[in-house]
Each structure stands twice: as C-alpha cells, then as structure tokens.
C-alpha cells in the first residue's frame, strides 16, 4: 500500500481536509526522515508514518518529538 497523506490522516482519525495544510509538513518530515535514514521506499509503512506524524504534530502541544517506538521501528526498516 502506498503511504499517502490522506491515508495517514484517516489512520489518525482525521476526516475531511480542514487539517491537511497543518498535517502535511509533519507528514513530509517523517517521509524525508525515513528515506534519509536509509529506509527503502517500499519498506515505509502506513503505521510508522502515522506514528511519526502524530508524534510531531501532537495536536499543537509543543512536544513535537519522535517517540522511542518510531526510532526503533525506523532502524529495523533501515536494516531490512
């Protein structure tokens, strides 16, 4: 399955496009992070991108850091 902003937002429980412009930069950052970390495009999963996007967005809470799970799974996928 191709990982798209739309299916990540759906997985996050966000419907409609009212948050698209807010979520897109975090989604793009997660995809770039994974690719730059050596994860092959075909190994990038919806679950991991959703986790990372949610971690960074954090409903504007200001925490904005990737979770330990995100880093561990990204490392696994980079070695795959």
N, C-alpha and C positions, 0 to 999 in steps of 0.2 A: 504494500500500500504506500502510495506517495504521501509524504507528510506535507500538509498544506496549512496555511494559517487558519483556514476555515475549519478543518477537522480538529486542529488543536483547540480552537475556541469552543467547538462543540464538546470536546472532551473536558474542557474546563467548565462546562455548563453555561456558556455564554451564547445566547441566541440573538439573531439579528446582527446588524452591522454597526450599531452605535458605539461599540468599543474597539472596532477594527483599527482605527488610527492610533489608539492608545496601546494596544497589544502588539501591533506589528513590529515596533523597534525591538521589543524583548524577544519576540519570535526570531527575527533576523539575527540578533546577537547570539542566541542559542545555536542556531544552524551554523553560523560562522565559527563559533567556539568549537563545535564538534568537528567540523571539517578541518579547521586549523590544528586540532589535536590529533589528526590522523584517522578519524573515523571515516570509513568509506561511505559514500552517499547511500549505497544500498543497505548499509547497516544502521542507518539513522532510523530510530523507531518513533512512532507516534507517542508512546508512553513517556519516553525520555525527553522529547522536545516539549511535551505538555508539562512535565515536571519542572524542567528548566525555565520555561516561560512563566509558569506560575510562581516559581521561586523569585525570579527577578521582578515581576510585576507586583506581587504581594499586595494587591489592592491599594497601591499608593502608600503603603505603610512605612516606607522608607528603609526597610531592612535590606531589600534588594541584593541578596547574596545567594549563590547556588548552594544547594543542600549537599551534605555528605553523600547521600544516595546518588545524586546526579553525577558527582565526580567519580564515584566508584563504578557506576554503570558506563560512563563515558570511557573510562580506562579499559574496561572489559571489551567494549566495542572497538576501541582503537587497536587492540591486540588480535581481534578476530580475523 
